[in-house]
Amino acid sequence: MKILHVTESLRLVDGGVARALHDLISVMDQRGHRSMLLTHGTPDLPAHWADDRVDRVHSIDGFPIARKGPLVRDTARLLELVRRVDMVHIHQPWHPFLVRVASLCRKAGTPYCVSLHGCLDDWPMSQKPLKKRISLALVGRRMLESAAFVHCTAADEVRQSIKWFPRGRTVVVPCTMDLRVYRHLPEPAIAREKFGLDIPGDMLLYISRIHPKKGLIHLIRALPRIREQRPAWLCVAGPREDAAYASLVDEEVGRLGLRDAVRFIGNVGDPTLKASLYRAAKASVLPTSQENFGFVLFESLACATPLVTTDLVDTWRELKEHGGAYIASQDPEAVAREVLRVLNLSAEEHRAIGERARAWVLEYLDERGIGEKMERAYAAACAMHAG
């Protein structure tokens, strides 16, 4: 099967969407399918594409877009590309170019699906809501309801998004995740030595970008309450993506007298080093406003490190049901309460909870199982379209 993936960006530094797509391409290629890509600029490609870029990688820049609209001047070339594949997989629906690709799929008679990646969840839909509602009314709803299926990663994503395309068809398949580093875990001493983390007390880990959506300030405000009962301190690993918010976090750390209790180490990209960092923590904490899948949540559990996150995560029910995840509302008191539940576990309880959660993640996100589910969804879409 030839599958054309279409996305604005495939730069891994951009985070979840690019990573999910990168891993999906690798899994489907391993299953004998031929994945192709239409995107902007110079993407981060799977390693096995190094000697096989011809006919695989197509640049959106080669199909110019009018400045104020979705009109593609070289429609004929794009239409020919769409006709050469069995399936088109569009990632996120907002960009005018992606809407245009869906329109050309309908014209070419090529089935397509759309991965939402959380963009129709309640929180993102509350940001610039008028603009998004207009876009959905004009073009987005037709794009989604005409798709062979809309791909969601959790039942909670379906619940939040289906109201925006009520006549659409959804398929739930978790994201793929490269599990190799988590099958043979590195020692926590690697991260401790690298970042100088041999500090007395219980290490809490926040690993994400410093951005209002991720809720770091709620954890900062929870820390004094936690430290009233436990000698805990916080390691913050992530880029300062939003400068104004990062400054606000710094001010709050100073105001609360936490300069000696919070360590900022910047972005950690190396998978082995990141896994070692999880292993060094007593708990990872992400008091986020919204996550579609939340790779860091599954990474933490794959390292047998219990986590605390919010009920604003699409996968919170799955995470809680299988152990290792403690779910809080997004406020400092609730976050502190759940963190203390983890820190007050005995060593034996902590180990047992972590290992049980790790075993579940390695099974739940097994690449073969997820590859089979996505393969079945593609095949059903092609069969339905042919029929």
Residue, then its C-alpha position, 0 to 999 in steps of 0.5 A: m500500500k502506498i500512503l502519502h502523509v501530509t503535514e505542515s512540519l516534520r521537525l522533531v523539535d516541534g514535538g508531539v505531532a512530528r514525533a507521532l508521524h515519524d514513528l508511524i511512518s517507520v512502523m508502517d514501512q516495517r510492515g511492508h508499506r511504502s510511506m511518502l511525505l508532503t511537508h514544508g522545508t527540510p524534515d527529519l526523516p526516518a533513518h532508513w530513508a537516507d538512500d531512498r528519498v526519490d519519490r518519497v519526499h515532496s515539498i509543499d514549497g513546490f506547490p505554492i500557496a496564495r498568501k491569503g487563501p488555499l489556492v494552489r497554483d500548480t494543482a495539476r502536479l499535486l493532483e497527479l501525486v494524490r492519484r498515485v497513492d492508495m491512501v492519503h493521511i492528513h495530520q491536523p486540519w487547520h492549515p489551508f493547504l491541508v484542506r486543499v489536499a482533502s479537496l483534491c483527494r475527493k476530486a481524484g477519488t483517493p481515500y483520505c483520513v485525518s489525524l486530529h492530534g488533539c486540535l479539536d479538544d475543548w482547551p485548544m478550541s477555546q483558544k481563538p474560538l471564533k476563528k476556528r468555528i468559522s474555519l470549521a463552518l466554511v471548510g473544516r466540517r466537510m473535510l472531516e465528514s468526507a474523510a474515510f475516517v478521523h483518527c483519534t488516539a483515545a476515547d476522550e478525544v472522540r468525546q470532545s471532538i465529535k461535536w464538530f463533525p457529527r456525521g464523521r467516522t472515527v477510529v481510535v488507535p494510540c500513537t506509536m512510540d519507539l520503545r527500544v530504549y525502554r526495554h533495557l533501561p539505563e541507570p539513573a546515575i547517568a543523568r545524575e552525573k550529567f546534570g549534577l542531580d545528587i541532591p538530598g531529598d525526593m526528586l520531582l521531574y517536570i519534563s516538557r516545554i515551558h509554556p502556559k499550556k503545560g501548567l508548570i506554574h501550578l507545580i511551582r505553587a504546589l511545591p511549598r505544600i509538598r515540602e511541608q511534609r517531604p524534603a522534595w525538590l524539582c528538576v525542570a527539563g524543557p526549553r523556555e518556549d514562551a519567554a514571558y511565561a518563563s519569566l513569570v515562572d522565575e518570579e514565582v520561584g523567587r517569590l516562594g523562596l524556592r531558588d534552592a529547590v528548583r533546578f532548570i536543566g534545559n531541553v533533554g533530547d537524547p532518549t537514553l539520557k531522558a530515560s535515565l532522568y525519569r529513573a532518577a525521579k521519584a515521580s514525574v509531574l505534568p499539570t497540563s491544560q491539555e494533552n492529546f496523547g502525551f508522550v512524556l506521560f507514557e515515557s515516565l511509566a515505561c521507565a517505571t516512574p509514577l506520574v501525576t497529571t491532570d484530568l485534562v489529558d485525553t488519555w487520563r482514564e487509560l493511564k489511571e486504570h492501569g496504575g502508575a498515574y495519579i490524576a489531579s485537577q489543575d490547581p496547586e492543592a490537588v497537584a500537591r495532594e497527588v504528589l504526596r500520595v506518590l512520595n508517601l509510598s513505601a519503597e516496595e509499593h513504589r517499585a511494584i506500582g512502577e513495574r506494573a505500569r511499565a509492563w502495561v505500557l510496553e504491551y499497550l504501545d507495542e509497535r506490532g499491535i498498533g501497526e496492525k490496527m492502523e493497517r486495518a483502518y487503512a485497508a477498510a478505508c480503501a475497500m469502502h472507497a473501492g466498493 
